[in-house]
Amino acid sequence: WESNADAVGKILAYKLELHTCSKNDTQSSKRLKTVQVDSKELQFVFGNLDPNTCYVIRVASATKAGFGHFSEIEVRTKFEAPSPPVAVGAFLLETNDILINWTCSNESSSILKNPQYLVCWHFHSFISEQKCLLTQTSNKKELAYCYCDQQQQFQWTVIPLSVFKEAKSGRIIFTIRSSISQTNCTDYVNCEIQSENSNEISLNLSSSTRRYFHTTPKYHLKLDNIAIVGIVSITLLVFFCVIIGACFANRVHCFLMCRDTGSCYRKTDISTKYKRITPFHLSKNTYKAISSKEFRAHVNACHADDDAGFQAEFESLEQNVQTNWSTSVARSSENIAKNRYSNILAYDHSRVILKETGSKSDYIN
């Protein structure tokens, strides 16, 4: 950092703080370390930082009046370059492919991120530019199959011979690199950190003996029409067997019950269809809707003159409601005294029996 020429008074010391990055405010991030250095020092090294991690460094100058405002900078640490793997060998296969294998680098079991590998080659017989192929490439013209497993002692990839069009019968020099991708990388050019080249291995196409390479085959289930028909037929047969078994079990259960009762018959009469009571309309008159803003004024108006408005609405209901539903229970001598109003009687079908308390019971409508 540089000294502040506009500082009020002589700078006596500098205060440095190391924080973790926060999405919101630096004050809410975690402070990891605080250091105070002499005014002559204009640099300080924070060591033992985690790789690929965002940090905020804050610096403030101190005078006799105290510490000034902090200035800060955001820094993201990088991965260290991985160590190169050890190339084992390159072999020409009977399938006109080239098998290359190597041992994993030390970073293959890293808790941060497993590395990828680049297979690079150039030709020995003439000057050629080095070319590299990522083992997990999606380019169909340069398709490579990577069978990487940390439990194996080495990794290998198979590259089609058609990739090496320039080498008809010459010797190819191979090297392997480890590559680690940085997460949250803003510099898209330098997001990949690669190791140095591994040791060189060569393959002479003119004198190499083609080898068989046995791998564990991957079985893919292919069904023809006969197999599909057989599976469908067996499924239907099992389904029908389950249905027949259920029907047979039901008949056996019915036979045992009928034998115990001494009489068994099948009900053939058609039950009478239940007819629900259809709701009736209280009135054929259409009433104007009352808005929520005018509702309080409407209620106050109905309360005027000893609830004259409510009385008119009630009388309108009495005149318009015509029904022949029975009210015999409410008219009985036992319940007549329980009715709240003498001119309002409960329909028999709308009564709800209340729970008995002691020797007393009641109902509500």
Helices and strands as residue ranges (DSSP letters): E 13-20, G 26-28, E 31-38, E 54-63, E 66-67, E 71-76, E 86-92, E 97-103, G 106-109, E 116-123, E 131-134, G 140-142, E 145-146, E 154-160, G 161-163, E 171-181, E 192-194, E 201-204, H 225-261, H 295-320, H 328-331, G 336-338, G 348-350, E 352-353, E 363-364
